[in-house]
Amino acid sequence: MRYLKKVFSIFLALVLSISMLSSYVMTLKADNNVINLNELEPFKGRTKEEVIQKYLEVLKEEYYFF
């Protein structure tokens, strides 16, 4: 019976720690993906291909900047 309690408590601690860690990571991802509406202003009236091209250029510039 004691063995079963230990196994259950370890399992419960593991599940709780994984769930807390995953919620923390999801919060970080959500904060990172917030879009500022002012950033969308240059893309108004452009086609999808133009927007993708501009995004890739900016991404490349940011990569080489750091």
PyMOL Python script that loads the backbone (N, CA, C, O; Angstrom):
from pymol import cmd

cmd.read_pdbstr("""\
ATOM      1  N   MET A   1       0.824  -1.205   0.000  1.00  0.00           N
ATOM      2  CA  MET A   1       0.000   0.000   0.000  1.00  0.00           C
ATOM      3  C   MET A   1       0.869   1.272   0.000  1.00  0.00           C
ATOM      4  O   MET A   1       0.572   2.242  -0.696  1.00  0.00           O
ATOM      5  N   ARG A   2       1.947   1.240   0.796  1.00  0.00           N
ATOM      6  CA  ARG A   2       2.835   2.398   0.836  1.00  0.00           C
ATOM      7  C   ARG A   2       3.481   2.632  -0.524  1.00  0.00           C
ATOM      8  O   ARG A   2       3.626   3.769  -0.976  1.00  0.00           O
ATOM      9  N   TYR A   3       3.858   1.548  -1.157  1.00  0.00           N
ATOM     10  CA  TYR A   3       4.481   1.636  -2.474  1.00  0.00           C
ATOM     11  C   TYR A   3       3.529   2.295  -3.469  1.00  0.00           C
ATOM     12  O   TYR A   3       3.943   3.131  -4.273  1.00  0.00           O
ATOM     13  N   LEU A   4       2.263   1.919  -3.411  1.00  0.00           N
ATOM     14  CA  LEU A   4       1.254   2.490  -4.303  1.00  0.00           C
ATOM     15  C   LEU A   4       1.080   3.990  -4.046  1.00  0.00           C
ATOM     16  O   LEU A   4       0.923   4.766  -4.989  1.00  0.00           O
ATOM     17  N   LYS A   5       1.106   4.396  -2.777  1.00  0.00           N
ATOM     18  CA  LYS A   5       0.989   5.820  -2.441  1.00  0.00           C
ATOM     19  C   LYS A   5       2.174   6.614  -2.990  1.00  0.00           C
ATOM     20  O   LYS A   5       2.004   7.708  -3.529  1.00  0.00           O
ATOM     21  N   LYS A   6       3.374   6.052  -2.849  1.00  0.00           N
ATOM     22  CA  LYS A   6       4.567   6.743  -3.349  1.00  0.00           C
ATOM     23  C   LYS A   6       4.518   6.897  -4.864  1.00  0.00           C
ATOM     24  O   LYS A   6       4.810   7.965  -5.402  1.00  0.00           O
ATOM     25  N   VAL A   7       4.148   5.828  -5.537  1.00  0.00           N
ATOM     26  CA  VAL A   7       4.066   5.878  -6.994  1.00  0.00           C
ATOM     27  C   VAL A   7       3.014   6.889  -7.427  1.00  0.00           C
ATOM     28  O   VAL A   7       3.245   7.665  -8.354  1.00  0.00           O
ATOM     29  N   PHE A   8       1.871   6.887  -6.770  1.00  0.00           N
ATOM     30  CA  PHE A   8       0.801   7.822  -7.118  1.00  0.00           C
ATOM     31  C   PHE A   8       1.229   9.266  -6.855  1.00  0.00           C
ATOM     32  O   PHE A   8       0.949  10.147  -7.668  1.00  0.00           O
ATOM     33  N   SER A   9       1.903   9.521  -5.730  1.00  0.00           N
ATOM     34  CA  SER A   9       2.320  10.895  -5.421  1.00  0.00           C
ATOM     35  C   SER A   9       3.384  11.383  -6.410  1.00  0.00           C
ATOM     36  O   SER A   9       3.366  12.545  -6.815  1.00  0.00           O
ATOM     37  N   ILE A  10       4.303  10.507  -6.795  1.00  0.00           N
ATOM     38  CA  ILE A  10       5.311  10.892  -7.789  1.00  0.00           C
ATOM     39  C   ILE A  10       4.652  11.167  -9.136  1.00  0.00           C
ATOM     40  O   ILE A  10       4.995  12.134  -9.817  1.00  0.00           O
ATOM     41  N   PHE A  11       3.712  10.319  -9.514  1.00  0.00           N
ATOM     42  CA  PHE A  11       2.987  10.516 -10.771  1.00  0.00           C
ATOM     43  C   PHE A  11       2.216  11.832 -10.751  1.00  0.00           C
ATOM     44  O   PHE A  11       2.231  12.579 -11.729  1.00  0.00           O
ATOM     45  N   LEU A  12       1.544  12.116  -9.640  1.00  0.00           N
ATOM     46  CA  LEU A  12       0.771  13.352  -9.520  1.00  0.00           C
ATOM     47  C   LEU A  12       1.687  14.576  -9.586  1.00  0.00           C
ATOM     48  O   LEU A  12       1.360  15.562 -10.247  1.00  0.00           O
ATOM     49  N   ALA A  13       2.823  14.514  -8.910  1.00  0.00           N
ATOM     50  CA  ALA A  13       3.773  15.633  -8.947  1.00  0.00           C
ATOM     51  C   ALA A  13       4.301  15.847 -10.360  1.00  0.00           C
ATOM     52  O   ALA A  13       4.461  16.984 -10.804  1.00  0.00           O
ATOM     53  N   LEU A  14       4.569  14.761 -11.059  1.00  0.00           N
ATOM     54  CA  LEU A  14       5.058  14.857 -12.432  1.00  0.00           C
ATOM     55  C   LEU A  14       4.014  15.484 -13.351  1.00  0.00           C
ATOM     56  O   LEU A  14       4.338  16.354 -14.160  1.00  0.00           O
ATOM     57  N   VAL A  15       2.772  15.049 -13.230  1.00  0.00           N
ATOM     58  CA  VAL A  15       1.694  15.596 -14.061  1.00  0.00           C
ATOM     59  C   VAL A  15       1.490  17.078 -13.777  1.00  0.00           C
ATOM     60  O   VAL A  15       1.339  17.872 -14.705  1.00  0.00           O
ATOM     61  N   LEU A  16       1.485  17.454 -12.508  1.00  0.00           N
ATOM     62  CA  LEU A  16       1.298  18.864 -12.157  1.00  0.00           C
ATOM     63  C   LEU A  16       2.451  19.728 -12.666  1.00  0.00           C
ATOM     64  O   LEU A  16       2.225  20.824 -13.179  1.00  0.00           O
ATOM     65  N   SER A  17       3.673  19.246 -12.528  1.00  0.00           N
ATOM     66  CA  SER A  17       4.810  20.047 -12.991  1.00  0.00           C
ATOM     67  C   SER A  17       4.793  20.203 -14.507  1.00  0.00           C
ATOM     68  O   SER A  17       5.103  21.278 -15.019  1.00  0.00           O
ATOM     69  N   ILE A  18       4.438  19.153 -15.225  1.00  0.00           N
ATOM     70  CA  ILE A  18       4.367  19.246 -16.686  1.00  0.00           C
ATOM     71  C   ILE A  18       3.258  20.198 -17.112  1.00  0.00           C
ATOM     72  O   ILE A  18       3.446  20.989 -18.037  1.00  0.00           O
ATOM     73  N   SER A  19       2.110  20.135 -16.453  1.00  0.00           N
ATOM     74  CA  SER A  19       1.007  21.023 -16.838  1.00  0.00           C
ATOM     75  C   SER A  19       1.338  22.482 -16.532  1.00  0.00           C
ATOM     76  O   SER A  19       1.003  23.367 -17.319  1.00  0.00           O
ATOM     77  N   MET A  20       1.986  22.743 -15.408  1.00  0.00           N
ATOM     78  CA  MET A  20       2.360  24.119 -15.073  1.00  0.00           C
ATOM     79  C   MET A  20       3.412  24.647 -16.047  1.00  0.00           C
ATOM     80  O   MET A  20       3.339  25.797 -16.479  1.00  0.00           O
ATOM     81  N   LEU A  21       4.374  23.820 -16.387  1.00  0.00           N
ATOM     82  CA  LEU A  21       5.416  24.233 -17.322  1.00  0.00           C
ATOM     83  C   LEU A  21       4.840  24.505 -18.703  1.00  0.00           C
ATOM     84  O   LEU A  21       5.218  25.479 -19.354  1.00  0.00           O
ATOM     85  N   SER A  22       3.929  23.651 -19.152  1.00  0.00           N
ATOM     86  CA  SER A  22       3.350  23.856 -20.479  1.00  0.00           C
ATOM     87  C   SER A  22       2.492  25.113 -20.516  1.00  0.00           C
ATOM     88  O   SER A  22       2.486  25.823 -21.522  1.00  0.00           O
ATOM     89  N   SER A  23       1.764  25.402 -19.433  1.00  0.00           N
ATOM     90  CA  SER A  23       0.962  26.628 -19.421  1.00  0.00           C
ATOM     91  C   SER A  23       1.868  27.858 -19.433  1.00  0.00           C
ATOM     92  O   SER A  23       1.529  28.866 -20.052  1.00  0.00           O
ATOM     93  N   TYR A  24       3.013  27.786 -18.756  1.00  0.00           N
ATOM     94  CA  TYR A  24       3.966  28.896 -18.757  1.00  0.00           C
ATOM     95  C   TYR A  24       4.539  29.115 -20.155  1.00  0.00           C
ATOM     96  O   TYR A  24       4.660  30.254 -20.606  1.00  0.00           O
ATOM     97  N   VAL A  25       4.888  28.038 -20.835  1.00  0.00           N
ATOM     98  CA  VAL A  25       5.434  28.145 -22.187  1.00  0.00           C
ATOM     99  C   VAL A  25       4.386  28.704 -23.137  1.00  0.00           C
ATOM    100  O   VAL A  25       4.713  29.536 -23.983  1.00  0.00           O
ATOM    101  N   MET A  26       3.140  28.272 -23.020  1.00  0.00           N
ATOM    102  CA  MET A  26       2.074  28.777 -23.884  1.00  0.00           C
ATOM    103  C   MET A  26       1.851  30.267 -23.638  1.00  0.00           C
ATOM    104  O   MET A  26       1.568  31.011 -24.577  1.00  0.00           O
ATOM    105  N   THR A  27       1.974  30.707 -22.394  1.00  0.00           N
ATOM    106  CA  THR A  27       1.828  32.131 -22.093  1.00  0.00           C
ATOM    107  C   THR A  27       2.943  32.923 -22.760  1.00  0.00           C
ATOM    108  O   THR A  27       2.702  33.995 -23.315  1.00  0.00           O
ATOM    109  N   LEU A  28       4.162  32.399 -22.706  1.00  0.00           N
ATOM    110  CA  LEU A  28       5.277  33.084 -23.366  1.00  0.00           C
ATOM    111  C   LEU A  28       5.054  33.175 -24.865  1.00  0.00           C
ATOM    112  O   LEU A  28       5.311  34.216 -25.469  1.00  0.00           O
ATOM    113  N   LYS A  29       4.579  32.095 -25.468  1.00  0.00           N
ATOM    114  CA  LYS A  29       4.323  32.101 -26.904  1.00  0.00           C
ATOM    115  C   LYS A  29       3.220  33.093 -27.246  1.00  0.00           C
ATOM    116  O   LYS A  29       3.314  33.804 -28.248  1.00  0.00           O
ATOM    117  N   ALA A  30       2.182  33.148 -26.427  1.00  0.00           N
ATOM    118  CA  ALA A  30       1.076  34.063 -26.692  1.00  0.00           C
ATOM    119  C   ALA A  30       1.549  35.514 -26.608  1.00  0.00           C
ATOM    120  O   ALA A  30       1.144  36.344 -27.422  1.00  0.00           O
ATOM    121  N   ASP A  31       2.397  35.822 -25.638  1.00  0.00           N
ATOM    122  CA  ASP A  31       2.916  37.183 -25.515  1.00  0.00           C
ATOM    123  C   ASP A  31       3.774  37.548 -26.718  1.00  0.00           C
ATOM    124  O   ASP A  31       3.810  38.706 -27.134  1.00  0.00           O
ATOM    125  N   ASN A  32       4.452  36.576 -27.266  1.00  0.00           N
ATOM    126  CA  ASN A  32       5.341  36.821 -28.392  1.00  0.00           C
ATOM    127  C   ASN A  32       4.576  37.042 -29.694  1.00  0.00           C
ATOM    128  O   ASN A  32       5.087  37.694 -30.605  1.00  0.00           O
ATOM    129  N   ASN A  33       3.372  36.512 -29.795  1.00  0.00           N
ATOM    130  CA  ASN A  33       2.628  36.552 -31.047  1.00  0.00           C
ATOM    131  C   ASN A  33       1.612  37.695 -31.125  1.00  0.00           C
ATOM    132  O   ASN A  33       0.806  37.734 -32.055  1.00  0.00           O
ATOM    133  N   VAL A  34       1.638  38.609 -30.179  1.00  0.00           N
ATOM    134  CA  VAL A  34       0.713  39.735 -30.200  1.00  0.00           C
ATOM    135  C   VAL A  34       1.080  40.653 -31.363  1.00  0.00           C
ATOM    136  O   VAL A  34       2.247  41.001 -31.540  1.00  0.00           O
ATOM    137  N   ILE A  35       0.088  41.040 -32.147  1.00  0.00           N
ATOM    138  CA  ILE A  35       0.327  41.876 -33.326  1.00  0.00           C
ATOM    139  C   ILE A  35      -0.101  43.308 -33.019  1.00  0.00           C
ATOM    140  O   ILE A  35      -1.225  43.552 -32.579  1.00  0.00           O
ATOM    141  N   ASN A  36       0.793  44.232 -33.252  1.00  0.00           N
ATOM    142  CA  ASN A  36       0.480  45.643 -33.115  1.00  0.00           C
ATOM    143  C   ASN A  36      -0.194  46.088 -34.418  1.00  0.00           C
ATOM    144  O   ASN A  36       0.353  45.871 -35.500  1.00  0.00           O
ATOM    145  N   LEU A  37      -1.362  46.701 -34.324  1.00  0.00           N
ATOM    146  CA  LEU A  37      -2.102  47.081 -35.529  1.00  0.00           C
ATOM    147  C   LEU A  37      -1.351  48.112 -36.364  1.00  0.00           C
ATOM    148  O   LEU A  37      -1.529  48.162 -37.581  1.00  0.00           O
ATOM    149  N   ASN A  38      -0.516  48.933 -35.734  1.00  0.00           N
ATOM    150  CA  ASN A  38       0.268  49.908 -36.491  1.00  0.00           C
ATOM    151  C   ASN A  38       1.292  49.229 -37.395  1.00  0.00           C
ATOM    152  O   ASN A  38       1.700  49.795 -38.409  1.00  0.00           O
ATOM    153  N   GLU A  39       1.709  48.013 -37.026  1.00  0.00           N
ATOM    154  CA  GLU A  39       2.655  47.281 -37.864  1.00  0.00           C
ATOM    155  C   GLU A  39       1.994  46.787 -39.145  1.00  0.00           C
ATOM    156  O   GLU A  39       2.687  46.501 -40.121  1.00  0.00           O
ATOM    157  N   LEU A  40       0.678  46.683 -39.159  1.00  0.00           N
ATOM    158  CA  LEU A  40      -0.029  46.178 -40.332  1.00  0.00           C
ATOM    159  C   LEU A  40      -0.302  47.267 -41.365  1.00  0.00           C
ATOM    160  O   LEU A  40      -0.687  46.961 -42.493  1.00  0.00           O
ATOM    161  N   GLU A  41      -0.112  48.513 -41.001  1.00  0.00           N
ATOM    162  CA  GLU A  41      -0.407  49.635 -41.893  1.00  0.00           C
ATOM    163  C   GLU A  41       0.310  49.531 -43.244  1.00  0.00           C
ATOM    164  O   GLU A  41      -0.329  49.766 -44.270  1.00  0.00           O
ATOM    165  N   PRO A  42       1.601  49.191 -43.298  1.00  0.00           N
ATOM    166  CA  PRO A  42       2.276  49.105 -44.607  1.00  0.00           C
ATOM    167  C   PRO A  42       1.735  48.006 -45.513  1.00  0.00           C
ATOM    168  O   PRO A  42       1.989  48.026 -46.718  1.00  0.00           O
ATOM    169  N   PHE A  43       0.996  47.049 -44.961  1.00  0.00           N
ATOM    170  CA  PHE A  43       0.532  45.911 -45.750  1.00  0.00           C
ATOM    171  C   PHE A  43      -0.876  46.094 -46.318  1.00  0.00           C
ATOM    172  O   PHE A  43      -1.362  45.227 -47.045  1.00  0.00           O
ATOM    173  N   LYS A  44      -1.528  47.196 -46.002  1.00  0.00           N
ATOM    174  CA  LYS A  44      -2.890  47.409 -46.509  1.00  0.00           C
ATOM    175  C   LYS A  44      -2.876  47.563 -48.022  1.00  0.00           C
ATOM    176  O   LYS A  44      -2.063  48.311 -48.565  1.00  0.00           O
ATOM    177  N   GLY A  45      -3.769  46.863 -48.702  1.00  0.00           N
ATOM    178  CA  GLY A  45      -3.899  46.968 -50.143  1.00  0.00           C
ATOM    179  C   GLY A  45      -2.895  46.152 -50.932  1.00  0.00           C
ATOM    180  O   GLY A  45      -2.870  46.246 -52.159  1.00  0.00           O
ATOM    181  N   ARG A  46      -2.076  45.362 -50.280  1.00  0.00           N
ATOM    182  CA  ARG A  46      -1.094  44.538 -50.989  1.00  0.00           C
ATOM    183  C   ARG A  46      -1.624  43.119 -51.160  1.00  0.00           C
ATOM    184  O   ARG A  46      -2.498  42.669 -50.420  1.00  0.00           O
ATOM    185  N   THR A  47      -1.083  42.438 -52.136  1.00  0.00           N
ATOM    186  CA  THR A  47      -1.470  41.041 -52.340  1.00  0.00           C
ATOM    187  C   THR A  47      -0.741  40.166 -51.321  1.00  0.00           C
ATOM    188  O   THR A  47       0.201  40.604 -50.661  1.00  0.00           O
ATOM    189  N   LYS A  48      -1.197  38.937 -51.213  1.00  0.00           N
ATOM    190  CA  LYS A  48      -0.601  38.005 -50.260  1.00  0.00           C
ATOM    191  C   LYS A  48       0.873  37.760 -50.581  1.00  0.00           C
ATOM    192  O   LYS A  48       1.701  37.666 -49.675  1.00  0.00           O
ATOM    193  N   GLU A  49       1.195  37.659 -51.858  1.00  0.00           N
ATOM    194  CA  GLU A  49       2.576  37.405 -52.263  1.00  0.00           C
ATOM    195  C   GLU A  49       3.493  38.570 -51.886  1.00  0.00           C
ATOM    196  O   GLU A  49       4.620  38.362 -51.438  1.00  0.00           O
ATOM    197  N   GLU A  50       2.994  39.807 -52.075  1.00  0.00           N
ATOM    198  CA  GLU A  50       3.794  40.980 -51.711  1.00  0.00           C
ATOM    199  C   GLU A  50       4.049  41.021 -50.205  1.00  0.00           C
ATOM    200  O   GLU A  50       5.146  41.354 -49.758  1.00  0.00           O
ATOM    201  N   VAL A  51       3.036  40.683 -49.443  1.00  0.00           N
ATOM    202  CA  VAL A  51       3.183  40.689 -47.985  1.00  0.00           C
ATOM    203  C   VAL A  51       4.189  39.626 -47.553  1.00  0.00           C
ATOM    204  O   VAL A  51       5.026  39.877 -46.686  1.00  0.00           O
ATOM    205  N   ILE A  52       4.108  38.441 -48.156  1.00  0.00           N
ATOM    206  CA  ILE A  52       5.049  37.370 -47.815  1.00  0.00           C
ATOM    207  C   ILE A  52       6.469  37.783 -48.169  1.00  0.00           C
ATOM    208  O   ILE A  52       7.395  37.553 -47.391  1.00  0.00           O
ATOM    209  N   GLN A  53       6.648  38.391 -49.333  1.00  0.00           N
ATOM    210  CA  GLN A  53       7.981  38.836 -49.750  1.00  0.00           C
ATOM    211  C   GLN A  53       8.538  39.874 -48.779  1.00  0.00           C
ATOM    212  O   GLN A  53       9.703  39.800 -48.390  1.00  0.00           O
ATOM    213  N   LYS A  54       7.713  40.832 -48.391  1.00  0.00           N
ATOM    214  CA  LYS A  54       8.150  41.868 -47.450  1.00  0.00           C
ATOM    215  C   LYS A  54       8.501  41.255 -46.095  1.00  0.00           C
ATOM    216  O   LYS A  54       9.489  41.634 -45.466  1.00  0.00           O
ATOM    217  N   TYR A  55       7.677  40.305 -45.659  1.00  0.00           N
ATOM    218  CA  TYR A  55       7.935  39.642 -44.379  1.00  0.00           C
ATOM    219  C   TYR A  55       9.275  38.905 -44.410  1.00  0.00           C
ATOM    220  O   TYR A  55      10.038  38.964 -43.446  1.00  0.00           O
ATOM    221  N   LEU A  56       9.560  38.219 -45.506  1.00  0.00           N
ATOM    222  CA  LEU A  56      10.815  37.478 -45.615  1.00  0.00           C
ATOM    223  C   LEU A  56      12.017  38.415 -45.642  1.00  0.00           C
ATOM    224  O   LEU A  56      13.067  38.092 -45.086  1.00  0.00           O
ATOM    225  N   GLU A  57      11.871  39.577 -46.288  1.00  0.00           N
ATOM    226  CA  GLU A  57      12.957  40.559 -46.310  1.00  0.00           C
ATOM    227  C   GLU A  57      13.239  41.084 -44.907  1.00  0.00           C
ATOM    228  O   GLU A  57      14.393  41.185 -44.491  1.00  0.00           O
ATOM    229  N   VAL A  58      12.180  41.414 -44.188  1.00  0.00           N
ATOM    230  CA  VAL A  58      12.342  41.932 -42.826  1.00  0.00           C
ATOM    231  C   VAL A  58      12.951  40.862 -41.930  1.00  0.00           C
ATOM    232  O   VAL A  58      13.816  41.154 -41.105  1.00  0.00           O
ATOM    233  N   LEU A  59      12.499  39.632 -42.092  1.00  0.00           N
ATOM    234  CA  LEU A  59      13.022  38.526 -41.301  1.00  0.00           C
ATOM    235  C   LEU A  59      14.516  38.344 -41.551  1.00  0.00           C
ATOM    236  O   LEU A  59      15.284  38.107 -40.619  1.00  0.00           O
ATOM    237  N   LYS A  60      14.921  38.456 -42.810  1.00  0.00           N
ATOM    238  CA  LYS A  60      16.332  38.319 -43.173  1.00  0.00           C
ATOM    239  C   LYS A  60      17.143  39.464 -42.566  1.00  0.00           C
ATOM    240  O   LYS A  60      18.240  39.239 -42.054  1.00  0.00           O
ATOM    241  N   GLU A  61      16.616  40.686 -42.618  1.00  0.00           N
ATOM    242  CA  GLU A  61      17.319  41.837 -42.056  1.00  0.00           C
ATOM    243  C   GLU A  61      17.488  41.686 -40.549  1.00  0.00           C
ATOM    244  O   GLU A  61      18.547  41.997 -40.003  1.00  0.00           O
ATOM    245  N   GLU A  62      16.440  41.207 -39.876  1.00  0.00           N
ATOM    246  CA  GLU A  62      16.536  41.011 -38.429  1.00  0.00           C
ATOM    247  C   GLU A  62      17.561  39.937 -38.103  1.00  0.00           C
ATOM    248  O   GLU A  62      18.292  40.054 -37.120  1.00  0.00           O
ATOM    249  N   TYR A  63      17.618  38.894 -38.919  1.00  0.00           N
ATOM    250  CA  TYR A  63      18.568  37.804 -38.676  1.00  0.00           C
ATOM    251  C   TYR A  63      20.003  38.306 -38.787  1.00  0.00           C
ATOM    252  O   TYR A  63      20.844  37.978 -37.950  1.00  0.00           O
ATOM    253  N   TYR A  64      20.280  39.092 -39.809  1.00  0.00           N
ATOM    254  CA  TYR A  64      21.639  39.580 -40.000  1.00  0.00           C
ATOM    255  C   TYR A  64      21.975  40.748 -39.077  1.00  0.00           C
ATOM    256  O   TYR A  64      23.149  41.068 -38.888  1.00  0.00           O
ATOM    257  N   PHE A  65      20.959  41.388 -38.500  1.00  0.00           N
ATOM    258  CA  PHE A  65      21.193  42.503 -37.590  1.00  0.00           C
ATOM    259  C   PHE A  65      21.806  42.009 -36.283  1.00  0.00           C
ATOM    260  O   PHE A  65      22.697  42.650 -35.727  1.00  0.00           O
ATOM    261  N   PHE A  66      21.325  40.868 -35.798  1.00  0.00           N
ATOM    262  CA  PHE A  66      21.832  40.328 -34.532  1.00  0.00           C
ATOM    263  C   PHE A  66      22.908  39.369 -34.846  1.00  0.00           C
ATOM    264  O   PHE A  66      23.494  38.779 -33.938  1.00  0.00           O
TER     265      PHE A  66
END
""", "prot")
cmd.dss("prot")
cmd.show_as("cartoon", "prot")
cmd.util.cbc("prot")
cmd.orient("prot")
